[in-house]
Amino acid sequence: MYAKSKDIYFLRTAVFIIFIILYQILSSVFQGLAPLIGLFFSYCVILRYEKEKSHQDYNHKWYYVIFFLFFAEQIHGFELFSVAIFFGFFWNFCFGYLFSWIKIKNLFLILLVFFGYLGIFLVSNLLCYIKNEDFLEFSYEYLIYIVIESFLAFIFLRGRIYGP
């Protein structure tokens, strides 16, 4: 019985990873599909928050999210490691302040999506500036993605973050 449930879990995980990779490829072709970068950035922050609360090591979900974010940043034209640089900055300098300041945690999820897109965009442009390359342009599509992914974050991540 245990081996069968382990096989089902592995199969579900593999199907989910394949779906996410295919979705990312499709979202790079079709502009109407949100790239889910803000949603997964929010999930990454929440996983880090849960790790801090439980004092446990990172689990496989953390590594899936990191892989997804690196994959998505490359497919959608962001500079390599712009997600990692912004995540480190956000976690060390912004998270604690925003977390204690915002009492409505569902609003906090929406802000995580917003800051995910805005921060990654700004860091990517900073890296482009350093490398003397062309900048990315902030278009209305990012705002549409933020609205869509904020709604998805509200649905899927609600109740995962709590506290003061």
C-alpha positions, 0 to 999 in steps of 0.5 A: 500500500505504501509503495503504491501511494509513493508511486502515485505521488511521484506520478502526480509530481512529474505530471505537474512539473511537465505541465508547468514547463509546457505552460511556461513555453506556451506563455512565452508564445501566447502573450495572454497567458500569465507567466506566473512569476509573481505567484511563484515568487509569493509561494517562494516567500511563503515557503521561506516564511514557513521554514522560519516558523517551523525551524525545519530544512527546505523540502522538495517544494522549495527546489521546484519553485526555485527551478521554476523561477529560474526557468521562467525568468529565462524564458520571459527575457529577464536577466539570469539571477534577477529573481535570486538577487531580488528575493535576497533583497526582499527577504532581508530588507522588506519582508519583515517590515511589510509583514508587521505593517500589513495586518490584512494578510490577503492584501499582503499576498497581493503585494507579494505578487506586485513586488515580485514582478516589479522587483524582478523587473527592476533588478533585471534592468539594473543588470542590463544597465551594468552590462550596457544592454537594452532595458526591458519595457514595463507594459500594461501586460505586466499589470494584467499579469499582476491582477490575474496572479493576485487572484490566483495567489488569493485562491491558492495561498490564502491562509498560508501566511499568518501572524502579527 
